[in-house]
Amino acid sequence: MDLQNINKALHGKSPEEIVVWAIQQAKKPIVTTNFRPYESAILYVTTQALPSIKVIWCDTGYNTPDTYRHAKELIEKLNLNIFIYVPLQTAGFRDVMLGIPEVDTPEHKIFTEQVKLEPFRRAMKEHEPDVWFTNLRKGQTAYRDGIDIASQDRNGVLKVSPFYYYSDEDLEQYLIKHQLPDEKKYYDPTKALANRECGIHL
């Protein structure tokens, strides 16, 4: 896969154009979401191009009440073809045995594996996508600064980020233009800090 030439061709294209191009390459596309801020943009642009696209949500069980309400609203508003993956252990069991450990500890690695990485691997194994839409953007983390609109995951899946060069302000305007809801009270216990990676995209 010639990512350099692909990205050269996609630079300057609108998110809509990028999504249409990627879907034309795909046999089994998916879009992943965690219903964090601005996620309605990626869900809207992908479902407008392909209403039946599979939407994968790995629900850690630790989202805020606002995030769960936001998820319900978007699932209904966009009629999402959603597949929800949850950890094999209940939050109640984990809270007693492990809790939410401090970041950068061995216990936190176990926590992240249980609530996010294992459910994500399970989802990818079951759906076997060839194109994966995500809302990664330049400026979010050091790792994400080094990718582009199109990248590849460790298994060779084409990962497409239509809003890669959008700023927060650009996305705010996109949501207003398309009358899309947003949700700001989001918290990811596997990251804790916005500039950390949980491991899914590495």
C-alpha positions as CSV (number, residue, x, y, z in Angstrom):
1,M,0.0,0.0,0.0
2,D,1.5,3.3,-1.1
3,L,0.4,5.5,1.8
4,Q,2.6,8.4,0.7
5,N,0.9,8.7,-2.7
6,I,-2.5,8.0,-1.1
7,N,-2.1,10.9,1.4
8,K,-0.8,13.2,-1.3
9,A,-4.0,12.6,-3.3
10,L,-6.2,13.0,-0.3
11,H,-4.7,16.3,0.9
12,G,-7.1,19.2,0.3
13,K,-10.1,16.9,-0.1
14,S,-13.1,17.4,2.1
15,P,-14.0,14.8,4.8
16,E,-16.9,13.7,2.6
17,E,-14.7,13.2,-0.4
18,I,-12.2,11.2,1.7
19,V,-14.9,9.0,3.0
20,V,-16.4,8.3,-0.4
21,W,-12.9,7.5,-1.8
22,A,-12.2,5.1,1.1
23,I,-15.5,3.3,0.9
24,Q,-14.8,2.7,-2.8
25,Q,-11.7,0.8,-1.8
26,A,-13.5,-1.2,0.9
27,K,-15.2,-4.5,1.1
28,K,-15.8,-4.5,4.9
29,P,-15.5,-1.0,6.3
30,I,-16.1,-0.1,9.9
31,V,-16.1,3.1,12.0
32,T,-15.1,3.0,15.6
33,T,-16.4,5.5,18.2
34,N,-16.2,6.1,21.9
35,F,-18.7,9.0,21.8
36,R,-16.1,11.5,23.1
37,P,-16.3,15.2,22.0
38,Y,-16.7,15.7,18.2
39,E,-17.5,12.0,17.6
40,S,-20.8,12.9,16.0
41,A,-18.8,14.4,13.0
42,I,-17.1,11.0,12.1
43,L,-20.4,9.1,12.6
44,Y,-22.3,11.6,10.5
45,V,-19.9,11.7,7.6
46,T,-19.5,8.0,7.4
47,T,-23.2,7.1,7.7
48,Q,-24.1,9.7,5.1
49,A,-21.9,7.9,2.6
50,L,-22.9,4.4,3.8
51,P,-25.9,4.2,6.1
52,S,-25.3,0.5,6.9
53,I,-21.7,0.9,7.9
54,K,-20.8,-1.1,11.0
55,V,-20.2,1.1,14.0
56,I,-18.0,-0.4,16.7
57,W,-18.2,0.9,20.3
58,C,-16.0,-0.7,23.0
59,D,-17.9,0.5,26.1
60,T,-15.4,0.3,29.0
61,G,-18.3,0.6,31.5
62,Y,-16.7,3.7,33.0
63,N,-18.3,6.4,30.8
64,T,-19.9,9.4,32.3
65,P,-23.8,9.6,32.5
66,D,-23.5,12.4,29.9
67,T,-21.6,10.2,27.5
68,Y,-24.1,7.4,27.8
69,R,-27.0,9.8,27.1
70,H,-25.1,11.2,24.2
71,A,-24.4,7.8,22.8
72,K,-28.2,6.9,23.0
73,E,-29.0,10.2,21.3
74,L,-26.6,9.6,18.4
75,I,-27.5,6.0,17.9
76,E,-31.1,7.0,17.5
77,K,-30.6,10.2,15.5
78,L,-28.2,8.7,13.0
79,N,-29.8,5.2,13.1
80,L,-26.4,3.7,13.7
81,N,-25.7,0.0,12.8
82,I,-24.0,-0.3,16.1
83,F,-22.1,-3.3,17.6
84,I,-21.3,-2.8,21.3
85,Y,-18.4,-4.7,22.9
86,V,-17.9,-4.8,26.7
87,P,-15.2,-6.3,28.9
88,L,-15.4,-9.9,29.9
89,Q,-15.4,-8.9,33.6
90,T,-18.1,-6.7,35.1
91,A,-17.2,-3.3,36.4
92,G,-18.4,-4.3,39.9
93,F,-16.0,-7.3,40.0
94,R,-13.1,-5.2,38.7
95,D,-13.7,-2.4,41.2
96,V,-13.2,-4.8,44.0
97,M,-10.2,-6.7,42.6
98,L,-8.4,-3.9,40.8
99,G,-10.2,-0.5,40.9
100,I,-9.0,2.2,38.5
101,P,-5.2,2.1,39.0
102,E,-2.8,5.0,38.7
103,V,-1.5,5.4,35.1
104,D,1.9,4.0,34.2
105,T,1.7,1.1,36.6
106,P,1.5,-2.6,35.9
107,E,-2.0,-2.6,37.3
108,H,-3.1,0.1,34.9
109,K,-1.9,-2.0,32.0
110,I,-4.0,-4.9,33.2
111,F,-7.0,-2.5,33.6
112,T,-6.5,-1.1,30.0
113,E,-6.2,-4.6,28.6
114,Q,-9.4,-5.7,30.3
115,V,-11.7,-2.7,29.5
116,K,-10.5,-1.6,26.1
117,L,-7.8,-3.6,24.3
118,E,-9.3,-7.1,24.7
119,P,-12.8,-6.0,23.6
120,F,-11.3,-4.1,20.7
121,R,-9.3,-7.1,19.5
122,R,-12.5,-9.2,19.8
123,A,-14.4,-6.7,17.7
124,M,-11.7,-6.5,15.0
125,K,-11.5,-10.3,14.9
126,E,-15.2,-10.7,14.4
127,H,-15.7,-8.1,11.8
128,E,-12.3,-8.4,9.9
129,P,-12.4,-4.9,8.4
130,D,-10.3,-3.8,5.5
131,V,-11.0,-0.1,6.0
132,W,-11.3,1.5,9.5
133,F,-12.6,5.0,9.9
134,T,-11.5,6.9,13.0
135,N,-11.5,10.5,14.2
136,L,-7.8,10.8,14.9
137,R,-6.4,14.3,14.4
138,K,-3.1,16.0,14.2
139,G,-2.1,17.7,17.4
140,Q,-3.8,15.2,19.7
141,T,-0.8,13.1,20.7
142,A,2.9,12.7,19.6
143,Y,2.0,9.5,17.9
144,R,-0.9,11.0,16.0
145,D,1.3,13.8,14.8
146,G,3.3,11.3,12.9
147,I,0.5,9.7,10.9
148,D,-1.7,11.3,8.2
149,I,-5.2,11.0,6.8
150,A,-4.5,7.4,5.7
151,S,-2.3,5.1,7.7
152,Q,-2.1,1.4,8.4
153,D,-2.6,-0.5,11.6
154,R,-0.4,-3.4,12.7
155,N,-2.5,-5.9,10.8
156,G,-2.5,-4.0,7.5
157,V,-6.0,-2.5,7.8
158,L,-6.3,0.9,6.1
159,K,-7.1,3.4,8.7
160,V,-8.7,6.6,7.5
161,S,-9.1,9.8,9.5
162,P,-11.2,12.2,7.4
163,F,-10.9,15.1,9.9
164,Y,-7.1,14.7,10.5
165,Y,-6.3,18.3,9.7
166,Y,-9.3,19.8,11.4
167,S,-8.9,21.9,14.6
168,D,-11.4,21.9,17.4
169,E,-12.8,25.2,16.0
170,D,-13.2,23.6,12.6
171,L,-15.1,20.7,14.1
172,E,-17.3,23.0,16.2
173,Q,-18.3,24.7,12.9
174,Y,-18.9,21.3,11.2
175,L,-21.2,20.3,14.0
176,I,-23.1,23.6,13.9
177,K,-23.5,23.3,10.1
178,H,-24.9,19.8,10.2
179,Q,-26.9,20.4,13.5
180,L,-25.1,17.6,15.3
181,P,-25.0,17.2,19.1
182,D,-21.8,17.2,21.1
183,E,-20.8,16.1,24.6
184,K,-18.0,17.5,26.6
185,K,-18.2,15.6,29.9
186,Y,-16.2,12.7,28.7
187,Y,-13.6,10.7,30.6
188,D,-11.4,7.8,29.5
189,P,-9.9,6.0,32.5
190,T,-7.4,4.1,30.3
191,K,-5.9,7.4,29.2
192,A,-6.6,9.8,32.1
193,L,-4.7,12.6,30.2
194,A,-5.8,13.7,26.8
195,N,-2.3,13.4,25.3
196,R,-1.9,9.7,26.3
197,E,-2.5,6.7,24.0
198,C,-4.5,3.8,25.4
199,G,-2.9,1.4,22.9
200,I,-5.6,0.8,20.3
201,H,-4.0,3.0,17.7
202,L,-0.4,2.0,18.3
